[in-house]
């Protein structure tokens, strides 16, 4: 009888435990997670230049190249956004 309850208890625990991927996603969305500070425009541009040099130089392994390329695209978007924001701000100041 105790073995039956033990098995039933184990099954109950397995039904109530959420899958690990849901726990991971919930933790990612949690506001307690420390966020990395946003880089300055100059830092992002320097990192982008380093990635371009890295990819133009000795070709890294495919996986490493894809990771670097993705980071470079994100940095380029970040820099373009900052430049657009600065341009709009300059236009606003010129109208005042």
C-alpha positions in Angstrom: 0.0 0.0 0.0 2.8 2.5 0.9 4.5 1.7 -2.4 1.3 2.5 -4.3 1.1 5.8 -2.5 4.7 6.5 -3.2 4.3 5.9 -6.9 1.1 8.0 -6.9 3.0 10.8 -5.1 5.8 10.6 -7.6 3.3 10.8 -10.5 1.6 13.8 -8.9 4.9 15.6 -8.5 5.8 14.9 -12.1 2.4 16.3 -13.2 2.7 19.5 -11.1 6.3 20.3 -12.0 6.5 22.7 -14.9 8.9 21.8 -17.8 12.4 23.3 -17.5 12.0 25.3 -20.7 9.0 27.2 -19.1 11.0 27.9 -16.0 13.8 29.2 -18.1 11.5 31.5 -20.1 9.8 32.7 -17.0 13.2 33.5 -15.5 14.2 35.4 -18.6 11.1 37.6 -18.4 11.6 38.2 -14.7 12.3 41.8 -13.7 14.9 40.7 -11.2 17.2 39.7 -14.0 20.2 42.1 -14.2 20.3 43.8 -17.5 23.5 44.7 -19.3 24.0 48.4 -19.7 23.4 49.8 -23.2 26.7 50.6 -24.9 27.5 54.1 -26.0 27.5 54.8 -29.7 31.3 54.9 -29.7 31.6 51.6 -27.9 29.2 49.9 -30.3 31.0 51.4 -33.3 34.4 50.2 -32.1 32.9 46.7 -31.5 31.3 46.7 -35.0 34.7 47.7 -36.5 36.4 44.9 -34.6 33.8 42.3 -35.9 34.3 43.5 -39.5 38.1 43.2 -39.1 37.7 39.7 -37.6 35.4 38.6 -40.4 37.6 40.1 -43.2 40.8 38.6 -41.7 41.3 34.9 -41.1 37.9 33.3 -41.6 36.6 31.9 -38.4 34.6 28.7 -38.2 31.1 28.9 -39.6 29.3 29.0 -36.3 31.6 31.6 -34.9 31.2 33.7 -38.1 27.4 33.5 -37.9 27.4 34.6 -34.2 29.8 37.5 -35.0 27.7 38.5 -38.1 24.5 38.5 -36.0 26.2 40.6 -33.4 27.5 43.0 -36.1 24.0 43.4 -37.6 22.5 44.2 -34.2 25.3 46.7 -33.6 24.8 48.3 -37.0 21.1 48.7 -36.3 21.9 50.2 -32.9 24.3 52.7 -34.4 21.9 53.6 -37.2 19.1 54.2 -34.6 21.4 56.4 -32.5 22.4 58.4 -35.6 18.8 58.9 -36.6 17.9 60.0 -33.1 20.8 62.5 -33.2 19.8 63.8 -36.6 16.3 64.4 -35.5 17.5 66.2 -32.4 19.7 68.4 -34.5 16.7 69.2 -36.7 14.6 70.1 -33.7 17.3 72.3 -32.3 17.7 74.1 -35.7 14.0 74.9 -35.7 14.0 76.5 -32.3 
